Amino acid sequence: MNTTGTIDRPLTHDPKKQAPMKPSTSEPAGSVIEDVTTTSAIDSRQNRTREMQLIPEALARAHMHERLQEAERERRAVRLATARRMQRRAERASMRARRALAMAVMQ
């Protein structure tokens, strides 16, 4: 398979094996200041590593993990509040039953 790579997905990650950057053919000659050295192009390609390309995905994954933890904490807080509310309701029902039993015994 003889496909050429793109900037986002280079054919190889080794900068020495990549084709050198060439000026655009659609622009007239002399309209662009030519780069005298090609070492800066190689250096800039070396900075474009796989890790740097994956940084946005890692940030999104960390953000989603944080949001999931926040949602889980919120669910736990809601469950705790519901449990406390039900406990108070049960205690009130127990007190009413005791009172009713005490009134029935006294008569």
Backbone as a ProteinNet text record, in pm:
[ID]
protein_1_A
[PRIMARY]
MNTTGTIDRPLTHDPKKQAPMKPSTSEPAGSVIEDVTTTSAIDSRQNRTREMQLIPEALARAHMHERLQEAERERRAVRLATARRMQRRAERASMRARRALAMAVMQ
[TERTIARY]
84.8	0	88.5	71.6	159.8	84.6	31	-43.4	49	26.2	106.7	40.2	119.3	65.9	20.1	-48.1	-90.2	-22.7	-46.3	12.7	-43.5	-175.8	-237.7	-200.5	-190.3	-155.1	-38.1	85.7	199.6	220.8	278.5	306.1	404	499.1	595	615.1	651.4	674	820.8	905.8	1047.2	1066.6	1109.6	1121.7	1222.7	1322.5	1422.9	1367.1	1265	1206.3	1091.9	1047.8	938.4	990.7	902.4	940.6	962.6	1060.6	1083.7	966.6	944.1	834.8	870.7	774.7	798	704	742.6	650.6	531	421.1	298.6	317.1	262.7	274.2	165.9	63.3	-45.8	-10	93.2	133.2	240.9	241.8	346.8	483.1	584.5	721	761.5	826.9	873.3	774.3	651.2	553.9	574.8	643.4	668.8	818.5	856.3	997.7	1043.1	1145.3	1189.6	1268.5	1255	1327.7	1466.7	1568.2	1705	1749.4	1715.5	1758	1639.1	1664.7	1558.6	1563.8	1663.5	1673.1	1556.4	1504.9	1392.9	1268.2	1251.9	1138.2	1150.5	1271.2	1291.8	1267.4	1317.6	1295.2	1147.3	1073.7	931	857.1	906.3	841.9	869.7	987.2	1019.6	930.2	885.3	796.2	656.5	622.4	488.9	490.6	488.4	495.8	355.9	351.5	223.5	159	241.5	187.5	118.2	179.9	120.2	-10.8	-18.2	-141.8	-252.7	-216.2	-315.5	-351.2	-289.7	-318.4	-466.2	-532.5	-675.2	-760	-727.5	-801.5	-778.7	-655.6	-625.4	-698.4	-701.5	-773.3	-922.6	-978.3	-1121.1	-1149.3	-1059.5	-1078.7	-1073	-978.5	-966.9	-1090.3	-1139.3	-1258.6	-1379.3	-1395.5	-1508.3	-1496.9	-1375	-1356.1	-1397.2	-1355.8	-1392.8	-1543.7	-1607.9	-1753.6	-1826.4	-1775.6	-1837.8	-1825.2	-1707.8	-1690.3	-1783.4	-1797.7	-1887.7	-2032.3	-2073.8	-2209.2	-2230.2	-2128.4	-2140	-2150.6	-2072.5	-2082.4	-2221.8	-2274.7	-2409.5	-2513.3	-2500.3	-2595.6	-2586.7	-2463.3	-2447.6	-2512.2	-2495.6	-2554.8	-2707	-2763.2	-2909.5	-2959	-2886.6	-2926.9	-2919.9	-2815.8	-2802.5	-2916.4	-2949.9	-3059.4	-3191.6	-3213.2	-3336.5	-3341.4	-3229.3	-3225.1	-3254.5	-3198	-3223.9	-3370.8	-3427.9	-3568.7	-3657.4	-3627	-3705.5	-3687.1	-3566	-3541.9	-3625.1	-3629.4	-3711.2	-3859.1	-3903.7	-4043.4	-4074.1	-3981.9	-4000.9	-4002.4	-3915.1	-3914.3	-4045.4	-4099.2	-4228.1	-4340.1	-4338.6	-4440.9	-4429	-4305.3	-4284.1	-4337.4	-4312.2	-4362.7	-4515.6	-4578.1	-4724.9	-4779.9	-4712.9	-4758	-4744.3	-4635.7	-4618.1	-4726.5	-4749.7	-4853.2	-4990.2	-5020.1	-5149.5	-5157.7	-5049.1	-5047.8	-5063.9	-4995.5	-5005.2	-5147.5	-5210.9	-5349.1	-5443.9	-5418.4	-5506.5	-5488.5	-5370	-5344.5	-5405	-5399.1	-5449.1	-5600.4	-5672.1	-5818	-5876.8
-118.6	0	123.9	210	325	454.7	471.3	593.6	693.9	820.8	925.8	969.4	1015.5	1060	1204.6	1246.1	1385.1	1444.3	1571.4	1634.9	1571.1	1546.5	1488.2	1341.6	1269.6	1127.3	1099.9	1127.2	1106.6	958.3	932.2	794.6	730.9	809	762.3	872.6	834.4	933.7	975.2	912.1	947.7	1068.7	1184.3	1305.3	1291.4	1207.3	1192.6	1118.8	1036.7	961.1	1036.2	1147.4	1224.4	1314.1	1344.1	1431.7	1572.6	1646.1	1782.9	1873.2	1977	2069.4	2151.9	2164.4	2239.1	2358.2	2465.9	2580	2542.7	2611.8	2584.8	2615.2	2528.9	2549.8	2643.4	2668.8	2754.8	2902.7	2935.7	3075.7	3109.8	3232.4	3270.7	3272.3	3244.9	3240.2	3377.5	3381.8	3508.1	3573.3	3522.3	3583.5	3539.5	3427.9	3374.6	3381.8	3423	3426.5	3283.3	3243.8	3104.8	3080	2958.9	2917.3	2874.3	2935.7	2907.9	2773	2743.1	2617.3	2523.5	2394.7	2294.7	2233	2269.9	2211.7	2255.8	2377.5	2421.4	2339.4	2299.4	2215.2	2079.2	2024.2	1894	1906.3	2013.9	2034.6	2048	2120.8	2138.1	2006.7	1922.8	1791.8	1702.9	1716.3	1635.5	1673.4	1798.3	1840	1783.2	1742.7	1689.6	1539.6	1504.4	1364	1307.6	1177	1108.6	1154.5	1175	1219	1354.7	1444.5	1577.4	1569.2	1477.3	1461.7	1404.3	1329.3	1264.5	1347.9	1465	1549.7	1586.3	1630	1662.9	1544.5	1423.6	1305.3	1278.6	1293.7	1270.8	1373	1497.6	1600.8	1569.7	1527.6	1493.8	1374.6	1275.7	1158	1196.9	1283.7	1328.8	1408.9	1492.7	1573	1482.1	1381.4	1288.3	1210.2	1168.2	1095.7	1183.2	1309.7	1404.1	1424.1	1437.1	1455.2	1332.3	1211.9	1088.9	1079.5	1116.8	1115.7	1216.2	1333.7	1435.5	1385.4	1319.3	1264.6	1156.5	1073	967.8	1028.3	1133.5	1201	1261.1	1318.8	1377	1269.3	1153.6	1043	994.5	983.3	940.4	1040	1168.5	1271.7	1263.8	1241.2	1229.4	1105.7	993.8	871	890.5	960.1	985.4	1073.4	1177.9	1266.5	1190.1	1105	1024.7	928	865.7	771.1	842.4	960.3	1035.2	1075.8	1119.5	1157.2	1037.3	921.7	800.6	758.7	777.3	742.3	831.4	962	1052.3	1015.7	980.6	940.8	814.2	717.7	593.6	621.7	712.7	747.6	813.4	902.2	965.1	862.2	766.9	662	575.6	547.7	468.6	542.5	673	752.3	755.4	768	766.7	632.3	523.4	389.8	373.4	421.9	413.9	492.9	614.5	698.1	631.2	574.8	507.6	386	312.5	198.1	244.2	350.8	403.5	451.1	516.9	564	445.3	338.5	221.8	151.3	145.2	78	158	290.5	374.5	369.2	338	339	209.6
0	0	0	-96.6	-114.7	-89.5	30	60	124	95.7	157.4	286.2	379.3	507.1	501.1	605.3	618	740.7	764.3	882.8	1008.8	1009.4	1128.5	1147.3	1038	1045.3	949.7	994	904.9	877	760.5	722	820.6	867.5	967.4	1070.5	1191	1295.9	1304.4	1223.3	1222.1	1130.6	1184.4	1103.1	988.8	1004.6	899.2	778.1	798.6	687.7	620.9	679.1	620.8	509.3	416.4	305.7	358.7	303.9	351.3	312.3	390.1	362.7	239.5	147.9	24.1	19.6	-46.8	-58.8	-145	-123.5	-197	-344.6	-431.3	-576	-627.3	-546.7	-591.2	-581	-505.1	-490.8	-592.1	-642.1	-738.2	-671.3	-750.8	-697.7	-647.6	-536.2	-482	-387.4	-377.8	-287.8	-144.2	-127.2	5.9	31.9	151.5	187.4	206.8	132.9	139	266.2	317.1	435.8	393.9	452.1	411	464.9	590.3	649.1	662.1	645.7	662.9	801.6	882.1	1015.4	1102.4	1083.5	1165.1	1133.3	1005.4	968.9	1035.6	1039	1103.7	1253.3	1313.5	1456.6	1488.3	1404.3	1431.6	1415.5	1322.8	1307.5	1427.7	1486.4	1603	1721	1724.7	1832.7	1816.5	1694.1	1668.9	1698	1824.4	1862.7	1883.2	1897.1	1918.9	2050	2153.6	2282.3	2269.9	2193.9	2177.7	2100.8	2004.4	1929.4	2016.5	2119.6	2205.4	2328	2345.1	2461.7	2471	2363.1	2376.3	2420.9	2372	2415.2	2562.9	2608.9	2750.3	2837.4	2792.8	2868.2	2873.7	2760.8	2757.6	2848	2847	2932.4	3080.4	3116.9	3256.2	3296	3202.9	3231.8	3252.8	3168.7	3182.5	3313.2	3349.3	3475.3	3593.1	3588.7	3695.6	3702.7	3585.9	3582.5	3635.5	3603.2	3653.5	3805.4	3858.1	4003.5	4069.8	4009	4062.6	4063.6	3956	3948.6	4054.4	4075.7	4177.3	4317.8	4344.8	4475.5	4494.2	4386.4	4392.8	4420.8	4354	4378.4	4522.1	4574.7	4715	4810.5	4783.4	4868.7	4864.7	4746.4	4734.9	4808.6	4794.3	4866.1	5016.9	5064.7	5208.5	5258.5	5185.3	5225.4	5227.7	5128.2	5124.3	5242.4	5273.7	5385.6	5517.5	5536	5659.9	5670	5555.7	5554.7	5591	5534.6	5564.4	5709.9	5764.7	5905.1	5996.9	5967.4	6049.5	6040.4	5920.4	5903.1	5983.1	5982.1	6058.4	6208	6254.3	6396.9	6437.6	6352.9	6384.8	6388.7	6294.9	6293.8	6418.6	6461.8	6582.7	6705.6	6713.7	6827.3	6827.2	6709.9	6702.7	6749.7	6710.8	6752.3	6902.9	6961.9	7108	7181.1	7126.6	7188.4	7183	7066.7	7050.2	7144.5	7158.2	7249.5	7394	7430.8	7566.8	7594.6	7497.4	7517.6	7531.3	7453.7	7461.3	7595.1	7647.8	7776.3	7890.9	7884.8	7992.9	8002.2	7899.1	7906.3	7946.4
[MASK]
+++++++++++++++++++++++++++++++++++++++++++++++++++++++++++++++++++++++++++++++++++++++++++++++++++++++++++

